[in-house]
Structure formats: structure tokens, C-alpha cells
Amino acid sequence: MLTAIIPKLPMRDRILTHDYYVNKLGFGYIGSDDFEQYLIVERDNLQIHFFEFKTLDPKENYGQIYIRTNKIDELYKSMLDNNIEIHL
């Protein structure tokens, strides 16, 4: 039956989104080179798809995604090690 759900989120800038998810959060780049307005990343068998939305205003966007983990301490440390701003 159902085995996964894959969110499709808006992004303003493909290069910045790719850099953040791949180089900071440790996701792997899956593809979509044929579509400049699309991006697919994956980590631990979880995929996130992004579509271009250049006029997106993050302050007016209510889209959200929850990602659960069974190793929160390791995830937290990896974010600190990669200088990711998580405490604003």
C-alpha cells in the first residue's frame, strides 16, 4: 500500500536551495538537470522536491514540513558542525 510521501516545496533560488540542502544539511542531489525550475534531494531514503517560485515571500508562506528522526542528538551535532543557524 502507501510507502512514502514526498513533499513538493516552493523555492526562490535553485542554486541557493541546492547548496543549503546538499552542502549544509547533507542531502544528496538526485537530479532534475533537465528542468531548471525543479530540484530533487534525498537523505536517508527521504526525498524532497522543490519547484521554482521566484516571487515567494517566506513571511507570507504557510507551507511546512515535519521530518522525524530517531537520532536527534546526531542530527543536532551535524547541524552545529556545519554552522547551520538553528537558534534564531
N, C-alpha and C positions, 0 to 999 in steps of 0.2 A: 504494500500500500504506500502511503506517503513516507518518504525517507529524508527529505530536506526541504528547507525553504531558503530561497536566495533573494535577498533584498536588492532592489534596484534604486539607487540613491542619486540625487542630483549633485553635480559638481560644477563649479565655475571654471576651473582650470585643470585640464587633464595632466599637465606636467607636474603641477604642484600636488595634485591628488596622488599621482603615481609615486612621487618622491616621498610623501608622508607615509603612505601605506606600505610601500616596499622598503624604503631605506630607514624609516623610523620604527614602524610597527612590526616589521619582519614578515609581511605578506609576500607571497611570490606573485610575479606577474604572469597571468595566464594567457593573455592575448588581446585581440581586437585591433591589431595593427591596421587592418583594412578599413576600420571605421574610426576616424579621428575624433569623433564625438562620443566614443564609448571606451570603457576601461573595465577589465575584469581582474580581480586579485583573489588570492586564495591563501589560507593558512589553516593548518590542522583540519583539512577537508571541509572548511567553511569558505564559501565564495561570497564575494560582494561585487555586484555590478554597479557601474556608475554611468550616467548619461549626462551629456553636456547641457547645462542650463546657465548660460553666461550672466543672465540678469538676476540670478538667485540672490536674495537678500537673506543671509542667515538669521538675522534678527526677526524676520517675518516668516521663517520656515519652521513648521512644527513637526517635520518628519523626524523620526527617531528609530534607533535600532538598539536592541539589547543583545549583547554577546555574553554568554555564560562561560565560566571557566572552572575547572576543578583544581587549578594550581594558581590561585590568586597571588601568592607571595612571589612566585617566579615571574609572573606577568608584570607585577608591580616593579620588581627589581629590573627587569628588562627595559621597562619604560624609563626608569630613573637612569639606567646605564646609557640610554640613547638620548638623554636630555629632553625628553618629551614633557611639555608643560601639562601637568595633570592637576595641579593645585592652583586655581586662579583666585 
